[in-house]
């Protein structure tokens, strides 16, 4: 099955999120599931960001280990630092569905996805937004290092990507979830994360961003770390090229999970 053209895809997804936004606001979208042992450090990296205004939209995907209580407790500190916090709870539906829920509830001019077990440097958001504006880019991406559970970069660990991504090599290279920031209209045109994929939904989303053919900019510096740990990773690294073609027929409409609270 041939992939739909970027123009038809943009039209299909045009209204999946509203075009209205709060100027300058960066929406950080975080799906989480049973991350009580790791989310505290992720929360600390959000609070440490030098950019304001920020809103943190965290979607708890049916946690059973006290993750929600930890988020609620930390929210007070985040709000005091000038960051809006929105906690959404839903039945377990997977990371793609949780990111879609968070995106639907975001209001930022810029959208940034950060999983609840990963970390970013304090000036990361500021650098991303500054590059977006200075380069007049649709999106900006940067390198992410592999780290251990404590956030220490691993010697000889992988780095994604190490250089600018070739927009014509869709299945060979991409950036990680928290390695990029997008203007709101880019996410609207790209469409929701594909909830039918069993893994690699993050890579498939990136392929659709690149398929829009809009100018992106590679920020030549490491802006965060991808933590390797014993818990289940939200997004599995192997490229899902085989699943992508089979799933194209299913990605025309975003799923809107029922909210519990």
C-alpha positions as CSV (number, residue, x, y, z in Angstrom):
1,X,0.0,0.0,0.0
2,X,1.5,3.4,-1.0
3,X,1.8,6.0,1.7
4,X,-0.6,8.9,1.5
5,X,0.9,12.1,0.1
6,X,1.9,14.8,2.6
7,X,-0.8,17.2,1.3
8,X,-3.6,14.6,1.7
9,X,-2.3,13.7,5.1
10,X,-2.2,17.3,6.2
11,X,-5.8,17.8,5.1
12,X,-6.9,14.6,6.9
13,X,-5.4,15.6,10.2
14,X,-6.1,19.3,9.9
15,X,-8.6,19.6,12.7
16,X,-7.4,16.9,15.1
17,X,-6.1,19.6,17.5
18,X,-7.4,23.1,17.6
19,X,-5.3,25.9,16.0
20,X,-5.7,28.3,18.8
21,X,-2.7,28.6,21.2
22,X,-1.2,30.7,24.0
23,X,1.7,32.6,22.5
24,X,5.2,31.7,23.8
25,X,3.8,28.8,25.8
26,X,5.6,25.4,25.5
27,X,3.4,22.4,26.3
28,X,5.4,19.5,27.6
29,X,3.4,16.3,27.0
30,X,4.3,13.3,29.3
31,X,2.7,9.9,29.2
32,X,3.4,7.8,32.2
33,X,2.7,4.3,33.5
34,X,4.1,2.9,36.7
35,X,7.1,5.3,36.8
36,X,7.1,6.1,40.6
37,X,10.8,5.1,40.7
38,X,11.9,7.4,37.9
39,X,9.5,10.2,37.3
40,X,10.9,12.3,40.2
41,X,14.1,13.0,38.3
42,X,12.1,13.8,35.1
43,X,10.0,16.3,37.1
44,X,13.1,17.9,38.4
45,X,14.4,18.5,34.9
46,X,11.1,20.2,34.0
47,X,11.2,22.5,37.0
48,X,14.8,23.4,36.2
49,X,14.0,24.6,32.7
50,X,15.0,28.2,32.1
51,X,12.1,28.8,29.7
52,X,8.8,30.2,30.8
53,X,5.9,30.0,30.2
54,X,5.6,26.3,30.5
55,X,2.7,23.9,30.9
56,X,3.2,20.3,31.8
57,X,0.4,18.0,30.6
58,X,1.0,14.6,32.2
59,X,-1.3,11.6,31.2
60,X,-1.3,8.8,33.6
61,X,-2.0,5.6,31.6
62,X,-3.5,3.5,34.4
63,X,-0.6,3.4,36.9
64,X,-1.0,1.2,39.9
65,X,2.3,2.0,41.8
66,X,1.8,5.4,43.3
67,X,2.9,7.4,40.2
68,X,-0.2,9.6,40.4
69,X,0.4,10.5,44.1
70,X,4.0,11.4,43.3
71,X,2.9,13.7,40.4
72,X,0.3,15.4,42.6
73,X,2.8,16.1,45.3
74,X,5.4,17.5,42.9
75,X,2.8,19.6,41.1
76,X,2.7,22.1,43.9
77,X,6.4,22.7,43.5
78,X,6.1,23.0,39.7
79,X,3.3,25.5,39.9
80,X,5.4,27.6,42.4
81,X,8.1,27.7,39.8
82,X,5.8,29.2,37.2
83,X,4.8,26.0,35.4
84,X,1.1,25.1,34.8
85,X,0.3,21.5,35.5
86,X,-2.5,19.4,34.1
87,X,-2.9,15.8,35.3
88,X,-5.2,13.5,33.2
89,X,-6.0,10.0,34.2
90,X,-7.1,7.3,31.7
91,X,-7.4,3.6,31.5
92,X,-4.3,1.8,30.2
93,X,-4.2,2.4,26.5
94,X,-0.5,2.6,25.6
95,X,2.0,5.5,25.1
96,X,0.7,6.6,21.7
97,X,-2.8,7.0,23.1
98,X,-1.5,8.8,26.2
99,X,0.5,11.3,24.0
100,X,-2.6,11.9,21.9
101,X,-4.7,12.6,25.0
102,X,-2.1,15.0,26.3
103,X,-1.8,16.8,22.9
104,X,-5.5,17.2,22.7
105,X,-5.4,19.0,26.1
106,X,-2.4,21.2,25.4
107,X,-2.6,24.9,24.6
108,X,1.0,25.9,23.8
109,X,2.4,27.6,20.7
110,X,5.1,24.9,20.8
111,X,4.7,21.2,21.7
112,X,7.4,19.1,23.3
113,X,7.1,15.4,24.1
114,X,9.0,14.1,27.2
115,X,8.6,10.5,28.5
116,X,8.5,10.1,32.2
117,X,11.8,8.2,32.4
118,X,14.0,10.6,30.4
119,X,15.9,13.8,31.3
120,X,16.7,17.1,29.5
121,X,19.3,19.7,30.2
122,X,18.1,22.9,32.0
123,X,18.4,25.2,29.0
124,X,17.1,22.6,26.5
125,X,13.6,24.2,25.9
126,X,15.2,27.7,25.7
127,X,17.6,26.5,23.1
128,X,14.9,24.7,21.1
129,X,12.6,27.7,21.0
130,X,15.4,30.2,20.3
131,X,16.5,28.0,17.3
132,X,12.9,27.7,16.1
133,X,12.6,31.4,15.9
134,X,16.0,32.3,14.6
135,X,15.9,29.7,11.9
136,X,12.2,30.2,11.1
137,X,11.9,26.4,11.3
138,X,8.8,24.2,11.6
139,X,10.6,22.0,14.1
140,X,14.0,21.7,15.7
141,X,15.7,18.5,16.8
142,X,18.9,17.7,18.6
143,X,21.0,14.8,19.8
144,X,20.1,12.6,22.8
145,X,22.6,10.5,24.7
146,X,22.1,7.0,26.2
147,X,22.4,7.1,30.0
148,X,22.0,4.7,32.9
149,X,19.0,4.8,35.3
150,X,20.7,7.6,37.3
151,X,21.0,9.8,34.2
152,X,24.8,9.3,33.7
153,X,25.7,9.1,30.0
154,X,27.0,5.6,29.2
155,X,30.6,5.3,27.8
156,X,30.2,4.0,24.3
157,X,26.5,4.4,24.4
158,X,24.4,5.4,21.4
159,X,23.6,8.9,20.5
160,X,20.5,9.8,18.4
161,X,21.1,11.4,15.9
162,X,24.8,12.3,15.6
163,X,24.2,14.6,12.7
164,X,21.4,16.2,10.6
165,X,18.8,13.7,9.5
166,X,18.5,13.1,5.7
167,X,14.8,13.9,5.0
168,X,14.8,11.4,2.1
169,X,15.9,8.4,4.2
170,X,12.7,7.9,6.1
171,X,13.3,4.4,7.4
172,X,17.0,4.8,8.2
173,X,17.2,7.5,10.8
174,X,15.0,9.6,13.1
175,X,15.3,11.6,16.3
176,X,14.1,10.5,19.8
177,X,10.9,11.6,21.4
178,X,12.4,14.3,23.6
179,X,15.0,15.2,20.9
180,X,12.6,17.6,19.1
181,X,10.2,20.5,19.6
182,X,7.4,21.4,17.1
183,X,5.3,24.3,16.3
184,X,1.7,23.6,17.0
185,X,0.6,23.6,13.4
186,X,3.2,21.0,12.6
187,X,1.7,18.5,15.1
188,X,-1.8,19.3,13.8
189,X,-0.7,18.6,10.2
190,X,1.3,15.5,11.1
191,X,-1.6,13.9,12.9
192,X,-1.9,11.8,16.1
193,X,0.5,9.1,17.1
194,X,-0.5,5.8,15.6
195,X,-2.2,3.8,18.4
196,X,-2.2,0.7,16.2
197,X,1.6,0.2,16.3
198,X,2.9,-2.2,18.9
199,X,6.3,-0.5,19.0
200,X,8.2,2.3,17.3
201,X,5.2,4.7,17.2
202,X,7.7,7.5,17.9
203,X,9.7,6.8,14.8
204,X,6.6,6.5,12.7
205,X,5.5,9.9,13.9
206,X,8.8,11.4,12.9
207,X,8.5,9.9,9.5
208,X,5.2,11.7,9.0
209,X,6.7,15.0,10.3
210,X,9.5,14.7,7.7
211,X,6.9,13.8,5.0
212,X,5.3,17.2,5.4
213,X,8.4,18.6,3.6
214,X,8.6,21.6,5.9
215,X,12.0,23.1,7.0
216,X,13.5,21.6,10.2
217,X,16.7,22.6,11.9
218,X,19.3,20.4,13.6
219,X,20.7,21.9,16.8
220,X,24.2,20.5,16.9
221,X,24.4,19.7,20.6
222,X,23.2,17.1,23.1
223,X,20.1,18.3,24.9
224,X,19.1,15.3,27.1
225,X,19.5,11.7,27.9
226,X,17.6,8.5,27.2
227,X,17.7,6.4,30.3
228,X,18.3,2.6,30.1
229,X,16.7,0.8,33.0
230,X,15.2,-2.4,34.1
231,X,11.6,-1.1,33.7
232,X,9.7,-1.4,30.5
233,X,10.6,1.3,28.0
234,X,7.6,3.2,26.6
235,X,8.9,3.1,23.0
236,X,10.9,0.1,21.7
237,X,13.9,1.1,19.6
238,X,13.7,-1.4,16.6
239,X,12.4,0.4,13.5
240,X,8.8,-0.7,12.8
241,X,9.0,-0.2,9.0
242,X,7.2,-3.5,8.5
243,X,4.3,-2.5,10.7
244,X,4.2,1.0,9.3
245,X,2.9,0.1,5.9
246,X,0.3,-2.3,7.3
247,X,-1.0,0.3,9.7
248,X,-1.4,3.3,7.3
249,X,-5.1,2.5,6.7
250,X,-5.8,3.0,10.5
251,X,-4.3,6.4,11.1
252,X,-6.9,8.7,9.7
253,X,-8.6,9.5,13.0
254,X,-7.1,10.1,16.4
255,X,-8.5,8.1,19.3
256,X,-10.0,10.1,22.1
257,X,-9.8,7.9,25.3
258,X,-12.4,8.3,27.9
259,X,-11.1,10.5,30.8
260,X,-11.4,9.1,34.3
261,X,-10.9,12.5,36.0
